[in-house]
Amino acid sequence: MKMNKYIYFFTILALILGIIDIFLFIFHHYNLGFIVLAIYYLILFIFNYLSEKKLFTALIKTFLAFILFPFYPLILLLQYKRIEPLYKPINFYEHKLVDTSNIGFSSVDLAPFNIILKYGDPNQRKYVVRLVYNSIKEEKIDFIGGINLIRNAIKEDTHPDVILYASDALTNLENHLISKISHYMGNLNTLEDYINYAKYSYYYANSGFLAGEHKFEVLWQSSIILRTAIEMFPESPLLIVYTLRILESLNEYENLEEVLNEKINKIRAQELYEYAIMYYIKRRKPKSVQKLVSEFIDLGFSPEHESIKFLLGG
């Protein structure tokens, strides 16, 4: 409902009369003070009656004006103006902005999102936050990379709507991870359960939500469970890779290399080779990298990791 000029006029007039009345009583102009007070309540009674169309309700509201004297007109003014916050909380569980069902997990380059977050207008930046949020939850883009992008929006953006949209997204994603970990930890029955538990534990520990002892506790607990799991499911490269990533996050390099060497010699899966090559590059062990790359080529694997594609010239 659009506020008209009469509401402005009468509420502001009543507010001014109420303030003047206080000063009249302070300076002992009692007769004039009671007259102004009567006019103040008459204006408010008429206003309430015309608004509610009910005598009893108008009397109740006018009595309320006595308790909130002289600021009741200001409350009316704000009520009828229907002032809304600049930021409206986003419901991330409702409609998606775009269909992300056909986007491949590794096919989305985050660079265009970063460009829009830096140079787009506020609506475009909010759109990107929402799109990245949906894509992260559906695992269409890298989970940790997407979360870092949203976190950068909070740090670098200056528009309150964008910052609050991004903050809501980050909070919802953290709750999403906690919910997934709790669910799978209580239902570790199948290989898929263990893989999902490992995946979400790794994401949670390495997405910036945890630090210090809390991060260590999540990683350590998951490493104990997964060291047993890879013996129960020794032929699952994906489960092994997540276990290795968690051991790497714990800086348990000796244990990691022991597991890696044992499994890669038995399974010779492409996922293990790609992880091993990248791991030994980071550890600056060129002889190990050279040996693994040679075996990778001999086994006829076609690289999927972008860095390995670059390393092999394709």
Secondary structure as UniProt FT lines:
FT   HELIX           5..26
FT   TURN            27..28
FT   HELIX           30..52
FT   HELIX           55..67
FT   TURN            68..71
FT   HELIX           72..81
FT   TURN            92..93
FT   TURN            101..102
FT   TURN            105..107
FT   HELIX           111..119
FT   HELIX           122..137
FT   TURN            138..139
FT   HELIX           143..156
FT   HELIX           160..185
FT   HELIX           191..206
FT   TURN            207..208
FT   HELIX           212..232
FT   TURN            234..235
FT   HELIX           237..249
FT   TURN            250..251
FT   HELIX           253..267
FT   HELIX           270..282
FT   TURN            283..284
FT   HELIX           286..298
FT   TURN            299..300
FT   HELIX           306..311
FT   TURN            312..313
//
